[in-house]
């Protein structure tokens, strides 16, 4: 299960890093999504920081599993919030990507708990 955690944690961390980078550089697709759910521009950098913190926590979790599990749970909650934000504005099509992130982010939680 340890190898599964490592693979899942690295993949989710990379996805979070790319997503956070998109927020920092104001990628057109990322900004369109944020505008759709009416996220104020002042939240863009703090949300990117949360994504980077989640990525960092997942990677640290390779050496210290409780932190990795906590980070993975935080990432799952973050993307559940994103799903809720999309559903709040009746953007069910836009909620698909965060739903996928919820599912993918749950994998390190499962592998992390199984490998403790």
C-alpha positions as a LaTeX table, in Angstrom:
\begin{tabular}{lrrr}
\hline
Residue & $x$ (\AA) & $y$ (\AA) & $z$ (\AA) \\
\hline
Unk1 & 0.00 & 0.00 & 0.00 \\
Unk2 & 2.97 & 2.32 & 0.56 \\
Unk3 & 3.85 & 2.28 & $-3.14$ \\
Unk4 & 0.22 & 3.05 & $-3.98$ \\
Unk5 & 0.30 & 6.02 & $-1.63$ \\
Unk6 & 3.54 & 7.32 & $-3.15$ \\
Unk7 & 2.23 & 7.06 & $-6.71$ \\
Unk8 & $-1.15$ & 8.61 & $-5.84$ \\
Unk9 & 0.40 & 11.37 & $-3.73$ \\
Unk10 & 2.86 & 12.35 & $-6.44$ \\
Unk11 & 0.18 & 12.36 & $-9.15$ \\
Unk12 & $-2.25$ & 14.44 & $-7.07$ \\
Unk13 & 0.57 & 16.79 & $-6.03$ \\
Unk14 & 1.50 & 17.36 & $-9.68$ \\
Unk15 & $-2.14$ & 18.01 & $-10.60$ \\
Unk16 & $-2.45$ & 20.48 & $-7.70$ \\
Unk17 & 0.77 & 22.24 & $-8.70$ \\
Unk18 & $-0.40$ & 22.69 & $-12.29$ \\
Unk19 & $-3.82$ & 23.86 & $-11.12$ \\
Unk20 & $-2.27$ & 26.31 & $-8.65$ \\
Unk21 & 0.09 & 27.59 & $-11.33$ \\
Unk22 & $-2.90$ & 28.22 & $-13.58$ \\
Unk23 & $-4.40$ & 30.41 & $-10.88$ \\
Unk24 & $-1.20$ & 32.38 & $-10.43$ \\
Unk25 & $-0.60$ & 33.05 & $-14.13$ \\
Unk26 & $-4.31$ & 33.69 & $-14.73$ \\
Unk27 & $-4.76$ & 30.87 & $-17.22$ \\
Unk28 & $-7.77$ & 31.62 & $-19.40$ \\
Unk29 & $-9.64$ & 28.39 & $-18.54$ \\
Unk30 & $-8.96$ & 28.71 & $-14.83$ \\
Unk31 & $-10.10$ & 32.34 & $-14.78$ \\
Unk32 & $-13.25$ & 31.45 & $-16.74$ \\
Unk33 & $-14.09$ & 28.80 & $-14.16$ \\
Unk34 & $-13.43$ & 31.14 & $-11.24$ \\
Unk35 & $-15.55$ & 33.85 & $-12.87$ \\
Unk36 & $-18.37$ & 31.38 & $-13.51$ \\
Unk37 & $-18.63$ & 30.54 & $-9.81$ \\
Unk38 & $-18.16$ & 34.21 & $-8.87$ \\
Unk39 & $-14.93$ & 33.80 & $-6.92$ \\
Unk40 & $-13.51$ & 37.27 & $-6.16$ \\
Unk41 & $-10.11$ & 37.92 & $-7.74$ \\
Unk42 & $-8.72$ & 38.60 & $-4.27$ \\
Unk43 & $-9.23$ & 34.89 & $-3.46$ \\
Unk44 & $-7.20$ & 33.67 & $-6.44$ \\
Unk45 & $-3.76$ & 33.69 & $-4.81$ \\
Unk46 & $-4.92$ & 32.33 & $-1.42$ \\
Unk47 & $-6.69$ & 29.47 & $-3.21$ \\
Unk48 & $-3.53$ & 28.78 & $-5.22$ \\
Unk49 & $-1.56$ & 28.75 & $-1.96$ \\
Unk50 & $-3.97$ & 26.17 & $-0.53$ \\
Unk51 & $-3.39$ & 23.98 & $-3.58$ \\
Unk52 & 0.39 & 24.28 & $-3.22$ \\
Unk53 & 0.14 & 23.53 & 0.51 \\
Unk54 & $-1.90$ & 20.42 & $-0.27$ \\
Unk55 & 0.68 & 19.29 & $-2.80$ \\
Unk56 & 3.51 & 19.89 & $-0.35$ \\
Unk57 & 1.65 & 18.06 & 2.43 \\
Unk58 & 1.03 & 15.05 & 0.20 \\
Unk59 & 4.72 & 14.86 & $-0.65$ \\
Unk60 & 5.80 & 15.26 & 2.99 \\
Unk61 & 3.31 & 12.48 & 3.72 \\
Unk62 & 5.61 & 10.06 & 1.93 \\
Unk63 & 7.94 & 10.35 & 4.93 \\
Unk64 & 5.32 & 11.17 & 7.60 \\
Unk65 & 2.05 & 9.50 & 6.68 \\
Unk66 & $-0.28$ & 11.32 & 9.16 \\
Unk67 & 0.54 & 14.63 & 7.48 \\
Unk68 & $-0.06$ & 13.12 & 4.04 \\
Unk69 & $-3.44$ & 11.76 & 5.11 \\
Unk70 & $-4.42$ & 15.12 & 6.61 \\
Unk71 & $-3.30$ & 16.93 & 3.45 \\
Unk72 & $-5.23$ & 14.51 & 1.25 \\
Unk73 & $-8.36$ & 14.99 & 3.36 \\
Unk74 & $-7.91$ & 18.74 & 3.07 \\
Unk75 & $-7.63$ & 18.46 & $-0.71$ \\
Unk76 & $-10.80$ & 16.35 & $-0.84$ \\
Unk77 & $-12.63$ & 18.99 & 1.22 \\
Unk78 & $-11.24$ & 21.78 & $-0.95$ \\
Unk79 & $-12.61$ & 20.19 & $-4.10$ \\
Unk80 & $-15.92$ & 19.32 & $-2.44$ \\
Unk81 & $-16.16$ & 23.07 & $-1.83$ \\
Unk82 & $-15.42$ & 23.66 & $-5.51$ \\
Unk83 & $-18.20$ & 21.24 & $-6.47$ \\
Unk84 & $-20.54$ & 23.11 & $-4.14$ \\
Unk85 & $-19.52$ & 26.44 & $-5.66$ \\
Unk86 & $-20.35$ & 25.18 & $-9.15$ \\
Unk87 & $-23.66$ & 23.70 & $-8.06$ \\
Unk88 & $-24.55$ & 26.92 & $-6.22$ \\
Unk89 & $-24.52$ & 28.80 & $-9.53$ \\
Unk90 & $-26.21$ & 25.90 & $-11.33$ \\
Unk91 & $-23.07$ & 25.07 & $-13.35$ \\
Unk92 & $-23.37$ & 21.28 & $-13.28$ \\
Unk93 & $-21.20$ & 20.97 & $-16.40$ \\
Unk94 & $-18.39$ & 22.90 & $-14.71$ \\
Unk95 & $-18.71$ & 20.75 & $-11.57$ \\
Unk96 & $-17.45$ & 17.68 & $-13.46$ \\
Unk97 & $-13.77$ & 18.59 & $-13.16$ \\
Unk98 & $-13.89$ & 19.18 & $-9.37$ \\
Unk99 & $-15.85$ & 15.92 & $-8.95$ \\
Unk100 & $-13.02$ & 14.09 & $-10.72$ \\
Unk101 & $-10.52$ & 15.85 & $-8.45$ \\
Unk102 & $-12.51$ & 14.71 & $-5.39$ \\
Unk103 & $-12.33$ & 11.11 & $-6.55$ \\
Unk104 & $-8.65$ & 11.26 & $-7.47$ \\
Unk105 & $-7.77$ & 13.07 & $-4.23$ \\
Unk106 & $-9.50$ & 10.39 & $-2.18$ \\
Unk107 & $-7.04$ & 7.75 & $-3.45$ \\
Unk108 & $-4.09$ & 8.98 & $-1.34$ \\
Unk109 & $-6.39$ & 9.04 & 1.69 \\
Unk110 & $-7.31$ & 5.40 & 1.16 \\
Unk111 & $-3.76$ & 4.25 & 0.44 \\
Unk112 & $-2.38$ & 6.38 & 3.28 \\
Unk113 & $-4.76$ & 4.92 & 5.85 \\
Unk114 & $-4.14$ & 1.40 & 4.57 \\
Unk115 & $-0.36$ & 1.80 & 4.84 \\
Unk116 & $-0.16$ & 3.18 & 8.39 \\
\hline
\end{tabular}
